[in-house]
Amino acid sequence: MTAEILDMLGQSGVLAVLGMGTVFGFLIIMIISIEIAGKTIRGLGWAGGETPAVKPAAKNDPELTAAISAAVNEYRSSR
């Protein structure tokens, strides 16, 4: 009885390691494939332009505050 339990635990351990190894191997292959695809796309010039940097709004911009207030009031009145 004890030998059967130990044998089953051994088999389950091997199965767990095999499963985790398979997932790890797949993830490594996927990362390498994505890297190659990215380099290919950038090399062929298909990557598109750089997105412009967005400048954060000033903390006390009265026009922005007025626009947000008007939008909130419009939303509340339409409900």
C-alpha positions in Angstrom: 0.0 0.0 0.0 2.7 2.5 0.9 4.8 1.6 -2.2 1.8 2.3 -4.4 1.3 5.8 -2.8 5.0 6.6 -3.2 4.9 5.4 -6.8 1.8 7.6 -7.5 3.5 10.6 -5.8 6.6 10.1 -8.0 4.5 9.9 -11.1 2.6 13.0 -10.2 5.8 14.9 -9.5 7.2 13.8 -12.9 4.0 14.9 -14.6 4.0 18.3 -12.8 7.6 19.0 -13.8 7.0 17.9 -17.4 3.9 20.1 -17.6 5.7 23.2 -16.2 8.6 22.5 -18.5 6.3 22.4 -21.5 4.7 25.7 -20.5 8.1 27.3 -19.9 9.4 26.1 -23.2 6.3 27.4 -25.0 6.7 30.8 -23.3 10.4 31.0 -24.3 9.5 30.2 -28.0 6.7 32.8 -27.9 9.0 35.5 -26.6 11.6 34.8 -29.2 9.0 34.8 -32.0 7.6 38.1 -30.8 11.1 39.6 -30.7 11.9 38.4 -34.2 8.6 39.7 -35.5 9.1 43.1 -33.9 12.6 43.4 -35.4 11.3 42.3 -38.8 8.5 44.8 -38.7 10.8 47.6 -37.7 13.4 46.6 -40.3 10.8 46.7 -43.1 9.5 50.1 -41.9 6.0 48.9 -41.2 6.2 50.1 -37.6 4.5 53.4 -38.3 5.5 56.8 -36.9 6.4 57.6 -33.4 3.4 58.8 -31.3 3.9 62.4 -30.2 4.5 62.9 -26.5 1.5 64.3 -24.7 2.2 67.3 -22.6 0.4 67.1 -19.2 -2.1 69.9 -18.6 -1.2 72.7 -16.2 -2.5 72.1 -12.6 -4.6 75.3 -12.5 -5.7 75.8 -16.2 -8.9 77.8 -16.0 -10.0 76.8 -19.5 -9.6 73.1 -18.8 -11.4 73.5 -15.5 -14.3 75.3 -17.3 -14.5 72.6 -20.0 -14.6 69.8 -17.5 -17.2 71.6 -15.4 -19.4 72.2 -18.4 -19.1 68.5 -19.5 -20.0 67.3 -16.0 -23.0 69.6 -15.8 -24.2 68.6 -19.2 -23.9 64.9 -18.3 -25.7 65.4 -15.0 -28.5 67.4 -16.7 -29.0 64.8 -19.3 -29.7 62.0 -16.8 
